[in-house]
């Protein structure tokens, strides 16, 4: 059975390493995955007043409706100042509201952090996981995916050229496929 997987990328930069990793993961995904990037750069900053007034921005409504349709979510994030980028945190907030209408609820997820540095986005990875626990996103624990030295992994066209990274990402996607299959809530 085909599983619809949403991909949220925490970097808006056209040539971001996070986007390149997302593209590499798409090529390594099992045939049972239909993977689709979810644009988060156009979301208005979350303000509860809009929900309380019953008139949220159309970008919020469209985003929430889109996320609802996915079976699972793959979060790919760079690290900004030892945490997740504001655009990704905003997407989590927009999707979790209004109270009682959390679009993330119960959707299996996984986190990949990407960095041009050697620490591989460790801080961002774990900050994101903290939010996902509260949002009730069962998040794959192993293998953890911290992709460091990302500037050395791609050719000039953005294709992954590092074979050990490709092998690791394949193992990650294989594990994610099992995670999704065993954790997607059953629909009755």
Helices and strands as residue ranges (DSSP letters): E 3-9, H 17-28, E 33-38, H 48-52, H 58-68, E 72-78, H 86-96, E 108-114, H 122-134, E 145-147, G 150-152, H 163-183
